[in-house]
Amino acid sequence: MLNNMLLGWGLLLVAFSHLTSSASPGVKVRLTNNGIEYGRQLGMAAIQKKLQSITIPDISGKQRVSIVGKVQYSLTNIRTVAVGLPSSSVDLVPGSGIKLSISNAFINLKGNWRVKFRRILRDSGSFDLNVNGLSVSTVLAVQSDATGRPQVSNVQCAATVGSVKVKFHGGASWLYNLFRKFIDKALRNTLQKKICPLVVDAVSDLNPQLRTLNVLARVDKAAEIDYSMVGAPTITNSLNLGLKGEFYNIEKHRETPFPTTVFSLPPENNKMLYLGLSAFTANSAAFVYNTAGVLSLYITDDMIPSISPIRLNTRTFGVFIPEIAKAFPGLLMKLLVKTVKDPVVTFEPRKATIQANGTVTAYAIQPNGTLSPLFVLNLDTSVSARVFVSGTRINGNVALNKLDLTLETSYVGDFRVKSLDNILSTVLKLVVIPLVNIQLGQGYPLPTLGKVKLVNTELQILKDFLLIGTDVQFTA
């Protein structure tokens, strides 16, 4: 009964996982009243469809009736023809879970009746059954299963049937009017006993779908993101979740060696869902990629656009370092750019910055392919980042802010490092930055499920975290 509605909530709650209450969240999620209302709308349509398929087993019995004596009766082929859910609500129960209430619902059914009395007298016909004043109240708990994925369960359910009215057709009216009240009671009891077990079954049916949530989201060959829960949901006037939000190396999980960022979501509630991604999450990615050794790049002349006047050869660099042209005339060069420590990502209001420290090692390429070292420079760079959401992924691109060079080692004598600023800046802008943007353009998965579509999404850069506000749509 509640399957589709709960699936809606499950998607909005995103990918939870194993509870580790001692950790602090790198990602925070808030489901607002707007999101809950959207779940209610989906749920009412799903419940109405479910009730239309409700089946009631055949009912039979014996009853002594004045005048005619003992009567055997049976009601068969009972089927639903109409369902109405005029009033419903979904509320958060602080400290408990989600409460669903349905009131003044009705179900109209049809069936066949048959009676036998005084051994040889029989009669039969059809009947209309109108169930009114149907109400259901259930409380659902959100927890974590043994695999570290979310599961929902019923902690309380109550169902009542206000009235059951039967209208018989065919046969002798005086006869079935005699035992109408017994039939009404039998039908009422049967219906009332079926509602809550049906709710429990529907909730259980949801859990296999929730186990498909991307608790561990693969990014690329090197990294994946852990979106597991780090504590029980906090339920007040919204539902709030803390997710781990940490990048890991796929082959070997190693904890990030710095603490999570402490931050709080602002009180916005216009969107259905708010998602806060902290600087910790971004910096854990920098740690993983640097540790994996992927933040290094060999640059050769063929990687620089042909229209550029800057070439990677000893003639270009010989203009600024004459010793290079003398010792290695007419040779191509190769540069190795690599980080020497983890890049640092900072979020300030309306500004995201990445600070990276590395080295640039220059080589002359000998005719036999041997690399002759020329010099090693310390590289201190700052780039600004533009961050945006595309589909269910967060993307970005960067632009160079500043470049500072100092000499680490020279194999060609002393030279003015400042004279190489323009060359290295051009190389970074033409080669390194575009390659970084290709990677950032592929995006990083947000905690969600394949059937969810983010719409009307807005992103803000705030102090120490990114805030994503979005509405959602679910596709079949």
C-alpha positions as CSV (number, residue, x, y, z in Angstrom):
1,M,0.0,0.0,0.0
2,L,2.7,2.4,0.9
3,N,5.4,1.2,-1.5
4,N,5.6,4.0,-4.0
5,M,5.1,6.7,-1.4
6,L,7.9,5.3,0.8
7,L,10.1,4.9,-2.3
8,G,9.6,8.6,-2.8
9,W,10.6,9.3,0.7
10,G,13.5,6.8,0.5
11,L,14.9,8.6,-2.5
12,L,14.5,12.0,-0.9
13,L,16.3,10.7,2.2
14,V,19.1,9.6,-0.2
15,A,21.7,7.0,0.4
16,F,22.0,6.2,4.1
17,S,24.2,3.4,5.4
18,H,25.9,2.0,8.5
19,L,25.5,4.0,11.7
20,T,28.8,5.2,13.2
21,S,27.6,7.7,15.7
22,S,31.1,8.8,16.8
23,A,31.9,10.4,13.4
24,S,30.9,13.9,12.2
25,P,29.2,14.3,8.9
26,G,31.0,15.6,5.8
27,V,27.6,15.9,4.1
28,K,24.3,17.0,5.6
29,V,20.8,16.4,4.1
30,R,17.5,18.1,5.0
31,L,14.1,16.9,3.9
32,T,11.7,19.8,4.2
33,N,7.9,19.9,4.5
34,N,7.7,20.6,0.8
35,G,9.5,17.3,0.2
36,I,7.2,15.5,2.6
37,E,4.2,17.0,0.9
38,Y,5.5,15.8,-2.5
39,G,5.9,12.3,-1.0
40,R,2.3,12.4,0.3
41,Q,1.0,13.3,-3.2
42,L,2.9,10.3,-4.7
43,G,1.7,8.1,-1.8
44,M,-1.9,8.9,-2.1
45,A,-1.9,7.9,-5.8
46,A,0.0,4.7,-5.0
47,I,-2.3,3.8,-2.1
48,Q,-5.4,4.4,-4.1
49,K,-4.1,2.1,-6.8
50,K,-3.2,-0.5,-4.2
51,L,-6.6,-0.4,-2.6
52,Q,-8.3,-0.9,-5.9
53,S,-6.6,-4.3,-6.1
54,I,-7.5,-5.3,-2.6
55,T,-9.1,-8.8,-2.3
56,I,-11.4,-10.1,0.3
57,P,-11.6,-13.9,0.7
58,D,-15.0,-15.6,0.4
59,I,-17.0,-15.4,3.6
60,S,-19.3,-18.1,4.8
61,G,-21.1,-19.0,8.0
62,K,-24.2,-20.1,9.8
63,Q,-26.5,-17.9,11.8
64,R,-29.8,-18.6,13.5
65,V,-32.4,-16.1,12.4
66,S,-35.8,-15.7,14.0
67,I,-38.7,-17.1,12.0
68,V,-36.7,-19.2,9.5
69,G,-34.3,-20.8,11.9
70,K,-30.6,-21.6,11.0
71,V,-29.3,-20.0,7.8
72,Q,-26.2,-20.9,5.9
73,Y,-24.8,-18.0,3.9
74,S,-21.8,-17.3,1.7
75,L,-20.3,-14.2,0.1
76,T,-18.1,-14.9,-3.0
77,N,-16.2,-13.1,-5.8
78,I,-15.8,-9.9,-3.7
79,R,-14.0,-7.2,-5.8
80,T,-13.2,-3.5,-5.6
81,V,-14.9,-1.1,-8.0
82,A,-14.0,2.3,-6.5
83,V,-11.7,3.9,-3.9
84,G,-11.7,7.4,-2.5
85,L,-9.0,9.0,-0.2
86,P,-10.4,12.5,0.4
87,S,-8.2,13.3,3.4
88,S,-4.6,12.4,4.3
89,S,-1.6,13.8,6.0
90,V,2.1,13.0,6.5
91,D,3.8,14.4,9.5
92,L,7.2,14.1,11.1
93,V,7.1,12.8,14.7
94,P,10.0,14.3,16.6
95,G,12.4,11.6,17.8
96,S,10.2,8.8,16.2
97,G,9.8,8.8,12.5
98,I,7.2,9.5,9.8
99,K,3.5,9.3,10.6
100,L,0.9,8.7,7.8
101,S,-2.8,9.3,8.5
102,I,-5.7,8.6,6.2
103,S,-9.3,9.5,7.2
104,N,-12.8,9.4,5.7
105,A,-11.7,7.0,3.0
106,F,-14.2,4.8,1.2
107,I,-14.1,1.6,-0.7
108,N,-16.9,0.3,-2.9
109,L,-17.0,-3.4,-3.7
110,K,-19.3,-5.9,-5.4
111,G,-19.9,-9.6,-4.9
112,N,-22.3,-12.5,-5.0
113,W,-24.4,-13.9,-2.2
114,R,-26.1,-17.3,-1.6
115,V,-28.2,-18.6,1.3
116,K,-29.6,-22.0,2.3
117,F,-32.1,-22.6,5.0
118,R,-34.6,-25.4,6.1
119,R,-32.3,-27.7,4.2
120,I,-34.0,-27.4,0.8
121,L,-34.7,-23.7,0.4
122,R,-32.0,-21.7,-1.5
123,D,-31.7,-18.2,-2.7
124,S,-28.9,-16.1,-4.4
125,G,-28.0,-12.8,-6.0
126,S,-25.5,-10.1,-6.0
127,F,-24.6,-7.3,-3.6
128,D,-22.9,-3.9,-3.4
129,L,-20.7,-3.2,-0.4
130,N,-19.9,0.4,0.6
131,V,-17.2,0.8,3.2
132,N,-17.1,4.4,4.7
133,G,-15.2,6.1,7.4
134,L,-12.0,4.1,6.7
135,S,-9.0,5.4,8.6
136,V,-5.4,4.3,8.8
137,S,-2.6,5.6,11.1
138,T,0.9,4.3,10.9
139,V,4.4,5.4,12.1
140,L,7.4,4.4,10.1
141,A,11.0,4.2,11.4
142,V,14.1,4.8,9.3
143,Q,17.1,2.7,10.3
144,S,20.1,1.0,8.9
145,D,20.3,-2.7,7.9
146,A,23.3,-5.0,8.4
147,T,24.8,-4.1,5.0
148,G,24.9,-0.4,5.9
149,R,22.0,0.5,3.8
150,P,18.7,2.1,4.9
151,Q,15.5,0.2,5.7
152,V,12.1,1.3,6.9
153,S,9.8,-0.5,9.2
154,N,6.4,-0.1,10.8
155,V,6.6,0.6,14.5
156,Q,2.9,1.3,15.0
157,C,-0.3,0.7,12.8
158,A,-4.0,1.1,13.5
159,A,-6.9,0.8,11.1
160,T,-10.6,1.3,11.7
161,V,-13.7,0.9,9.5
162,G,-16.4,3.4,10.2
163,S,-19.3,1.7,8.6
164,V,-20.1,-1.2,6.2
165,K,-23.3,-1.1,4.3
166,V,-24.5,-4.0,2.1
167,K,-27.2,-3.7,-0.5
168,F,-28.5,-6.9,-1.9
169,H,-29.9,-7.5,-5.3
170,G,-32.0,-10.5,-6.5
171,G,-33.7,-13.1,-4.4
172,A,-36.2,-12.5,-1.6
173,S,-35.6,-9.2,0.0
174,W,-37.4,-10.1,3.2
175,L,-34.9,-13.0,3.6
176,Y,-31.6,-11.2,3.4
177,N,-32.8,-8.2,5.4
178,L,-33.2,-10.7,8.3
179,F,-29.4,-11.5,8.4
180,R,-28.0,-8.2,7.0
181,K,-26.5,-7.2,10.3
182,F,-24.5,-10.5,10.6
183,I,-23.1,-10.0,7.1
184,D,-22.2,-6.3,7.9
185,K,-20.3,-7.5,11.0
186,A,-18.4,-10.3,9.2
187,L,-17.3,-7.9,6.3
188,R,-16.2,-5.2,8.8
189,N,-14.1,-7.5,10.8
190,T,-12.5,-9.0,7.7
191,L,-11.6,-5.6,6.2
192,Q,-10.3,-4.2,9.4
193,K,-7.9,-7.2,9.9
194,K,-6.5,-6.9,6.4
195,I,-5.4,-3.2,6.4
196,C,-2.4,-3.2,8.7
197,P,-0.8,-6.5,7.5
198,L,-1.1,-5.0,4.0
199,V,0.7,-1.9,5.2
200,V,3.5,-4.0,6.8
201,D,3.9,-6.0,3.6
202,A,4.1,-2.9,1.4
203,V,6.8,-1.4,3.7
204,S,8.8,-4.6,3.5
205,D,8.5,-4.5,-0.3
206,L,10.3,-1.2,-0.3
207,N,13.5,-2.3,1.3
208,P,14.9,-4.2,-1.7
209,Q,14.6,-1.0,-3.7
210,L,16.3,1.1,-0.9
211,R,19.2,-1.3,-1.1
212,T,20.0,0.0,-4.5
213,L,20.8,3.5,-3.2
214,N,24.4,4.6,-4.0
215,V,25.8,4.3,-0.4
216,L,29.2,3.8,-2.0
217,A,29.3,5.9,-5.2
218,R,32.0,5.1,-7.7
219,V,33.7,8.2,-9.2
220,D,36.4,6.8,-11.5
221,K,39.1,4.1,-11.6
222,A,40.8,5.7,-8.5
223,A,38.1,6.9,-6.2
224,E,34.7,6.3,-4.7
225,I,32.6,8.3,-2.2
226,D,31.2,6.9,1.0
227,Y,27.7,8.4,1.7
228,S,27.0,6.2,4.7
229,M,25.1,7.6,7.7
230,V,27.1,8.7,10.7
231,G,24.2,8.8,13.2
232,A,20.5,8.3,13.5
233,P,18.2,10.8,11.6
234,T,17.3,14.0,13.6
235,I,13.6,14.6,13.3
236,T,12.2,18.0,14.3
237,N,10.2,20.1,11.9
238,S,12.3,18.6,9.1
239,L,14.2,15.3,8.7
240,N,17.9,15.8,8.9
241,L,20.6,13.3,8.1
242,G,24.4,13.3,8.5
243,L,26.3,11.3,5.9
244,K,30.0,10.5,5.9
245,G,30.8,12.2,2.6
246,E,34.4,10.9,2.4
247,F,36.4,9.9,-0.7
248,Y,38.3,6.7,-0.6
249,N,40.8,5.0,-2.8
250,I,38.9,2.1,-4.5
251,E,41.7,-0.5,-3.9
252,K,42.5,0.4,-0.3
253,H,40.3,2.4,2.0
254,R,42.5,4.8,4.1
255,E,41.0,7.4,6.4
256,T,41.6,11.0,5.6
257,P,44.2,12.3,8.1
258,F,42.4,15.5,9.0
259,P,39.1,16.2,10.9
260,T,35.7,16.8,9.3
261,T,34.5,20.4,8.8
262,V,31.9,21.6,11.3
263,F,29.1,23.4,9.6
264,S,25.3,23.9,9.9
265,L,22.7,24.1,7.2
266,P,20.9,27.5,7.0
267,P,17.2,27.6,7.7
268,E,16.1,27.7,4.1
269,N,13.0,25.5,3.4
270,N,11.6,26.6,0.0
271,K,13.0,23.6,-1.8
272,M,12.1,19.9,-1.1
273,L,15.6,18.9,-0.4
274,Y,18.8,20.6,0.8
275,L,22.3,19.1,0.6
276,G,25.4,20.5,2.2
277,L,28.8,19.3,1.0
278,S,31.6,20.4,3.3
279,A,35.2,21.4,2.4
280,F,36.2,18.1,4.2
281,T,34.5,16.1,1.3
282,A,36.4,18.1,-1.3
283,N,39.7,17.9,0.6
284,S,39.3,14.1,1.1
285,A,39.2,13.9,-2.7
286,A,42.4,15.8,-2.9
287,F,44.0,13.5,-0.4
288,V,42.9,10.4,-2.3
289,Y,44.1,11.6,-5.7
290,N,47.4,12.9,-4.4
291,T,48.1,9.7,-2.4
292,A,47.2,7.6,-5.5
293,G,49.9,9.6,-7.5
294,V,47.5,10.8,-10.2
295,L,48.2,14.5,-9.5
296,S,51.2,14.4,-11.7
297,L,51.6,15.0,-15.4
298,Y,54.3,14.9,-18.1
299,I,54.0,17.7,-20.6
300,T,55.6,17.5,-24.1
301,D,55.6,20.0,-26.9
302,D,52.9,18.2,-28.9
303,M,50.5,18.9,-26.1
304,I,50.8,22.6,-26.6
305,P,48.5,24.1,-29.3
306,S,50.4,24.8,-32.6
307,I,49.3,28.4,-32.6
308,S,51.2,29.1,-29.3
309,P,54.5,30.9,-29.7
310,I,55.7,29.1,-26.6
311,R,57.3,25.8,-27.5
312,L,58.8,23.2,-25.2
313,N,62.3,23.2,-26.6
314,T,65.8,24.4,-25.6
315,R,65.6,27.3,-28.1
316,T,62.6,28.9,-26.3
317,F,64.0,28.3,-22.8
318,G,67.5,29.2,-24.0
319,V,66.3,32.8,-24.5
320,F,66.0,33.1,-20.7
321,I,68.6,30.5,-19.7
322,P,71.4,30.7,-22.3
323,E,73.3,27.8,-20.8
324,I,70.4,25.5,-21.9
325,A,70.8,26.5,-25.5
326,K,74.5,26.1,-25.3
327,A,74.6,22.7,-23.6
328,F,71.5,21.2,-25.3
329,P,71.1,22.9,-28.7
330,G,68.0,22.1,-30.8
331,L,66.4,19.6,-28.4
332,L,62.8,19.1,-27.4
333,M,62.0,19.4,-23.7
334,K,59.7,17.6,-21.3
335,L,58.2,19.0,-18.1
336,L,57.0,16.9,-15.1
337,V,54.4,18.8,-13.0
338,K,53.4,17.1,-9.8
339,T,52.1,18.0,-6.4
340,V,54.3,17.6,-3.3
341,K,51.4,17.7,-0.8
342,D,47.7,17.5,-0.8
343,P,45.9,20.5,-2.5
344,V,43.7,22.5,-0.1
345,V,40.1,23.4,-1.1
346,T,38.5,26.3,0.7
347,F,34.9,27.6,0.5
348,E,34.2,31.2,1.3
349,P,30.9,33.0,0.5
350,R,30.5,33.0,-3.3
351,K,34.1,31.8,-3.8
352,A,35.8,28.4,-4.0
353,T,39.6,28.3,-4.2
354,I,42.2,25.5,-4.6
355,Q,45.7,26.0,-3.3
356,A,48.3,23.6,-4.7
357,N,52.0,23.2,-4.1
358,G,54.2,21.2,-6.4
359,T,57.3,21.1,-8.4
360,V,58.1,21.5,-12.1
361,T,61.1,19.4,-13.3
362,A,62.4,20.3,-16.8
363,Y,64.3,17.8,-19.0
364,A,66.0,18.0,-22.3
365,I,65.1,15.0,-24.5
366,Q,68.3,13.5,-26.0
367,P,68.1,12.0,-29.6
368,N,68.2,8.5,-28.0
369,G,65.3,9.4,-25.7
370,T,67.4,9.9,-22.6
371,L,66.1,12.7,-20.3
372,S,68.8,15.1,-19.1
373,P,67.6,17.2,-16.1
374,L,67.8,20.9,-16.4
375,F,66.2,22.4,-13.3
376,V,63.6,21.9,-10.6
377,L,61.2,24.7,-9.6
378,N,58.9,24.9,-6.6
379,L,55.4,25.8,-7.8
380,D,52.8,27.5,-5.7
381,T,49.5,28.0,-7.5
382,S,46.0,29.2,-6.6
383,V,43.0,28.5,-8.8
384,S,39.4,29.7,-8.5
385,A,36.7,27.1,-9.1
386,R,33.2,27.4,-10.6
387,V,30.9,24.7,-9.1
388,F,27.5,23.7,-10.5
389,V,25.1,20.8,-10.6
390,S,24.4,18.8,-13.7
391,G,21.8,16.1,-13.5
392,T,22.6,14.2,-10.3
393,R,26.3,15.0,-10.3
394,I,28.3,18.0,-9.1
395,N,30.7,19.5,-11.6
396,G,33.2,22.3,-11.8
397,N,36.0,24.0,-13.7
398,V,38.9,26.1,-12.6
399,A,40.9,29.1,-13.7
400,L,44.4,30.2,-12.7
401,N,44.6,32.9,-10.2
402,K,48.3,33.2,-9.4
403,L,51.6,31.4,-10.0
404,D,54.7,31.7,-7.8
405,L,58.0,30.1,-8.7
406,T,61.2,29.5,-6.7
407,L,64.3,27.6,-7.7
408,E,64.8,24.3,-6.0
409,T,67.7,22.9,-8.0
410,S,69.5,24.0,-11.2
411,Y,71.8,21.8,-13.4
412,V,72.5,24.7,-15.8
413,G,73.8,27.4,-13.4
414,D,72.0,30.3,-11.9
415,F,69.2,32.1,-13.7
416,R,66.3,34.5,-12.9
417,V,63.4,32.3,-12.1
418,K,61.0,35.2,-12.6
419,S,61.8,35.2,-16.3
420,L,60.0,31.8,-16.6
421,D,56.7,33.1,-15.1
422,N,55.1,33.7,-18.5
423,I,56.3,30.4,-20.0
424,L,55.0,28.3,-17.1
425,S,51.8,30.3,-16.8
426,T,51.1,29.7,-20.5
427,V,51.8,26.0,-20.1
428,L,49.5,25.7,-17.2
429,K,46.7,27.6,-18.9
430,L,47.1,25.7,-22.2
431,V,47.7,22.2,-21.0
432,V,47.2,21.5,-17.2
433,I,44.1,23.6,-16.5
434,P,42.2,22.1,-19.5
435,L,43.0,18.6,-18.5
436,V,41.9,19.3,-14.9
437,N,38.6,20.8,-16.3
438,I,38.0,17.7,-18.3
439,Q,38.1,15.6,-15.1
440,L,36.0,18.1,-13.2
441,G,33.5,18.2,-16.1
442,Q,32.8,14.5,-15.7
443,G,31.4,15.3,-12.3
444,Y,31.1,13.5,-9.0
445,P,27.9,11.6,-8.0
446,L,25.6,13.1,-5.4
447,P,23.9,10.8,-3.0
448,T,20.8,9.7,-4.9
449,L,19.1,6.9,-6.8
450,G,18.8,6.4,-10.6
451,K,15.0,7.1,-10.5
452,V,15.4,10.6,-9.1
453,K,15.6,13.7,-11.2
454,L,16.8,17.0,-9.6
455,V,14.9,20.0,-10.9
456,N,15.0,23.8,-10.1
457,T,18.4,23.2,-8.5
458,E,20.3,26.1,-7.0
459,L,23.9,26.0,-5.6
460,Q,25.4,28.5,-3.1
461,I,29.0,28.6,-2.0
462,L,29.0,29.4,1.8
463,K,31.6,29.4,4.5
464,D,33.2,25.9,4.6
465,F,30.5,24.2,2.5
466,L,28.4,24.1,-0.6
467,L,24.6,24.3,-0.3
468,I,22.5,22.6,-2.9
469,G,18.8,23.3,-2.8
470,T,16.6,21.3,-5.2
471,D,13.2,19.9,-5.9
472,V,12.8,16.4,-7.2
473,Q,10.8,14.3,-9.6
474,F,10.6,10.6,-9.8
475,T,10.6,8.7,-13.1
476,A,9.0,5.3,-13.7
